[in-house]
Amino acid sequence: MTEQEYYKKLGEDVKALRESKGMKKVELAEKMEIQSSILSEFENEGKKLSAYRINQIMEILSGEAFPEKKTKLILKLQDSTPALSPA
């Protein structure tokens, strides 16, 4: 799996979770204090988001803060992100 494919799948998973919670894209973007177009690019095109933004999404969609679980997930995401191959 390439890095682009990884982020595309992650974006699709976030979109599915957001929709299952009945939350509109614009609502999540407002809570994150970002433009909805950035969230749209992440969910639909796999645009890379920082670990900070992914953490925000987790907190907002779960409605809770899980310091230990968040740290483990962020480390897992960083470890599983494929290294970029030289062009």
Phi, psi and omega in degrees: 000131178279167178299318179298316178296321179300309181291329176296315179295318178298317178298318178296320179294318178297316179300314180297318179294315179301313180294324179294336177273358180074022182261135176280153180303318182295326178295314179296316180299319179297318179294329179275349183060046174229167176287143181296335179295327178294316178295320178298316178296323177293311184292324188259334186240353180078025177298134184292134173246154178289162176300325178300314181291321178296321176298317177302314180301314180301314181296316183293313184286332179274336182076008182219162174252126180239080185309311182291315181294321179298314181299316179297318180294317180298317177296321178296317179298316180295320180291329184267356178285122182298142176292144178286134177273148180298144181283000000 
